[in-house]
């Protein structure tokens, strides 16, 4: 097998850096790079410097961001992008790759095009979001069709595979493996020591519970804020969102409790974020059951996985996909917002034991463990 790889991450629109926030896919590049593969990365991101110095010189990044490709008309954009890659594959990339990874709604369609011109390659469909959600489009149809040309299918949690197969009939005939959305263990060795109590002007005697990432109704933010009034007196909630978090705060000022809720839209480096997670008492990861993406979150929840990796327990929604949290003693599941205060108390009462469980049992859900399974399938299964 040659050691040339195409990794495509593309959405139906141009975006600012996204792959950099997705260990589920980024780790694939990192691990193959370490094994000496030559890798072409194709991104539907505006050209940026987020990936500078992350990889060796064997990795080349191609930003697919030209204005003439991305038309306002969805069907025209689909036509331009797919035909661009058909021409590129025919005249430049034919029989160039042994492995092709496709992720993102447009990335899967592009990956299938590359597979057509590289028939001896193995095409891996990296699914991080369910294709059928609230709206239909030519890109959705493209993913449903293109996924079936894959040699392997990967999801960030085991529970996501069956509902994905329900959306894409015939996908269950393709071998499946899991790659969780969590950083590699050797990437969190340089964590800065920061006094976050001082940074956020929080009294030193308060225990900090962190909710980071998405700040919307799908993450039960109103329910969480409403519960804080019943939390133990020695606790505070820290909400770490994006720069627009102040708009969210204004919309929820009727349930805000300034003395117990701290809001931050500050931008942190990955090392600073890891420092914050490790410093806090626990992380809160709640989701509303509105569609398959939120119904089967599991190990695709980056904030949950980072917290456990850093030895900190979690409070999560009661869901089949989160059952591993209680099975491995990583924290507590809650069914209703009225249960959040008692879950907070449970963490306080069992903080050391839960932290020890995170450190002891994380290996069972680590990216490295699942990657080993993928490599065995890739090299031993005659079907692929």
N, C-alpha and C positions, 0 to 999 in steps of 0.2 A: 504494500500500500504506500502510495506517495504521501508526503507530509505537507500537502497544500490544503488549506481550509478556507472556506468562505463562511463568514458569520454575518447574517443580515438581521438588523433590528430596524424595523420601519413601521411607522403608523401611517394612516391615510392622509396625514398633514405633516408639514414641517414643524419641528418642535425645538425648544431649547433642550439642553442636555438632560436625557432621561436614563439611558443605559447605565450611566455612572452611578445611579441610585439603585440599580437592580442586581444584587449579587447573584441571583438566579441565573442570569445570562453572562454577567461580567466574569464570573469565576471560570466559566468555560474557556474564555479567551486566556485568562491568566494561567490555568493549568496546562492547556495545550501549548502555550508559549514556553512554559518551563520545560516541556518535553521536546522542544526544538521544532515545532511545526511552523510553517510559513502561513500567516493568516492575513486575509483581506477582510476588513470590516467595512460593511456598507451601512450607513446611518442616514435616516431621514431627519437629521438634526441640522440646524444652521451650524456653519463651521464654528468650532469653539476649541478652547485649549484645555478642557476638562480632563482629557486623556493623556496629556503630555507627561512623559516620564513614567507612565504606568507599565509599559511593556518594552520588550526588546526591539531591536531594529528589524526583527523578522515580522513584526506586525505593522501593517499599513492600513491607515484609516481613510476611507473615501466618504466624504460628506455629499450625499445626494440632495443638494439644496438649490439647484438652479431654478430660476424663476420660470423658465419656459416649460419645465416639467410639472410644476405645481400650479395648475390652473384652478380658478375659483369654482368652475363647474366640476362636480365630483366625477362624473363619467368621463369627461375629457382628461382629468388628472390621471384616472385609472388607465386610460388609453395611452397617454404619454409615458407614464412610468413603466408599464408592462412592455410596451414596444421598445422603449429605450434599453431595457435589460435583455430583450430578445436580440436586438441588434448587437449589443455589447457582448452577449454570450456567443453569438454566431461568429463574430469577427475577431474576438479577443479572448474570450474565456472558455471556449470549447475544450473539453477534456483537460481542464486545468486543475480540478479539485478532486480530492478523495473523500472529503467530508464537507457537508453543507448544513449549516444551522440556520433555520428561519424562525424569527420571533417577531411578534407584533402583526397586526392584521395585514398590513402591506408586505411585511417581511416574509410571511409564509408564502404569499403569492409569488414574490420575487425568488424565494428559495426554490419553489417548484419549477420556475423557469430555468434557473441554473441547473437543476437536476436533469431537466430535459436535454440540455446540451452537455451534461456530464453524466452519461448513463451508468458508468461504473462507480459513481460516487455513492455514498450513503447519506441520505437526506434525513436530518433530525428536526422534527417539528417541536419547537419549544413553545408550549402554550402557557402564557401567564394570565390571560383573560379569556373568558368564554366569548366566542364570536357572536352568539345570538343574545342580545340584551334588549334594549327598549326600541331600537330602530333598525330597519333593514337598509342595506345599501349594496352597491355593486362590489364593494370591498368585502362585505360579509359573505356574499356569494363566492367571491374569489377565495376566501380562506376555507370555506366549507369544501370547495372542490380541490384546492391545492393540498390541503392536509392529507388527503387520501393517497397522494403520491409519495408520502414519507415512508422511510424504512424503519424509523423509530419515533415514538411519541413520548414527550416528557412533560410532566406537570409538576408544580412546586409542592403538591401534597397528594397523597394517595387517594383521598376522598374526592378529588376533583376529576379523576379519570372517568368514572362511570357516567356522571352527568355530562361530561364532554362528549363521550360516545353517544349519549342520547341526542345530543345536538348534531353530531356528525355521523349518520348511519354508515357502518362499514369500518369505522375507525377502530373498533374492538378487534379487528383482525390483524392489527399492526402491533408489534411488541411495544410495551410501555415500561418506563422507568420514572423514578421521582428524582428531582433535584430541588432541594428546599431553597428558599430565598433568604440565605444567611451568609455572612462573610466567612472567608477562610480563617481558620484559627490563627495562622501565623501573620495575619494582617492586623491584629489588634495588640501587638507587642509594645507599641510606643504610645501609651496613653498618658497624656499630660496630667499632672496633679493640679487641680483647680478647686478652690474653695467656692462651690456654687452657692452656698448660703450667702456668702459675702457678695458674690457676683449679682445675685438677684435681690439682695437686701432682705433675706429671709432670716428670722431669728434662729440662732444656732440650736435651740432646743426643739425645733420642729422637724418632724420626719417628712421628707419630700416624696410624694407619689407623682410619677411622671406620665403624662399622656403626650406623645410626640407624633408628628405626621399629620394625617388627615384630620381636618377640623370641620366636619359637616354633619348633617343629620344622620347619615349612614353610619357614623361612628358614635352615635348616641350621646352627642355632646350636651344637648339640653338635659337629658336624663342624668348624666354624670354631674353637671353643675348643680342640679336640684338636690342631689344626694349629699353634697358636701356639708350642708348645715348639720347633718347628723353624724359626721365623722368625729373621731376622737379629737379632743382639744389640741393634742400635740402633733397634729398633721396639717399639711397644706397640699393643695393640688397645683402642679406646675404644668401649664399648657404650652408646649413648644410647637409652634406652627410656622407658616410661611410669613413673609413680610406683610401680607394683607390681613393678618390676624386681628388687627385693631378694628377692622370693619366687622368682623365676626363678633368681637367683644361688644361693640356698640349695639349690635342686633340682639344681644343676649344680656344687656345691662340690667334687665328686670329680674334676672336670677343670678347675677354676679355677686360674689361676696369678697370684696377687696382684701379683707384681712386673711382670707383662707385660700384665695385663688390668685395665682400669679400667671400673667400672660407674657409670652415672649415670641416675637417674630424675627429674632436675631438669626443671622446665618452663621452656621458653625462648620468647621472642617470636619471630615469623618472622625479624626482623632478627638476633636473637642466633643462631638456628639457621643462618642464612646465613653469619654470621661464623664459626661453628664449622666448617662445611663448607669454607669457603674457606681456613681456617687449617690444616686437616689435609692430610696428604700425598695421601690418596686415600680414596674411599668403597668399601665392600664391599657388594655386593647379590647375595645368593645365594638361590635358591629350589629347593624340591623338586618334582619332577614328579608331583604327586598328583591334579590335576584341571586342567581347561582354564584356570582363573584363574591358576594358577601355571605352566602349560605355555606360555602365550602372554602373558607379562608385558610384555616390550618397553618401549615408551615410556609405559606406564601406571605404571612404577616411579618414583614421585616423587623418591625419594632419589637415584636414578641421574641423572634429568634435572636436578635441582637442582645436583648435583655438576658435571656437564659445563657447565652454564650458568655456574657460578662458576669454571670453569677448572681443575677438579680431575679427574684420571683415576679410572677405576673398575675394580673386579674383579667380574665377573659370572659366572653359571652359563652353561655351554655350551648355547645354545638358539638355534633359528632366529630367535626374536624379538629376540635380542640380537646378531645378526650385525652390525648397524650399528656396534656398539661397536668391533669390530676393523676394519671397513671404513673408518671415519673416523679411526681411530687414537686412540680415546678411552680405551683400556685393554686388559685381558686377560680372555679367557674361560677358565674352568676346568671340566673334566669331573668330576674327582674331588677329594675334600678333600686328597689327597696332593699335588695340584698347587698348592695355595694358597701354600705357602712360596716356590716358584719364581716365582709370580705377584707376590708381594710384592717379591722381588728384582728382577724385571723392571720394576716401577714405580720402584723406587729408581734403577736404572741408566738409566732413560729419562724421568725425572720432568719435565725441562724440555720435551723434545720432545712428550710426551703432553699436558702443560699447554697448550703452544702449539696443538696440534691441537684441543683442546677450544675454545679461543677462536676459532680460525680456522674450524672446521667446525660449530660449534653452530647456526649459522643454518640449516643443512640439516635440523635436527630441531626448530626453534623453533616455539612456538605461533603466532607471528605469521605464519610462512610457511604453515602449514596453515590458519590463519584466512582468509588471502587466497584459498585454494582454495575454502573453504566459501562465501565471499561471492560468488565467481563462479558457483558452482553454484546458489546461492539466487536469483540475479538473472538467470541466462541459460538455465537448463535448463527447457524447457517442461513437463517431467514434474513439476516441483515449483512 
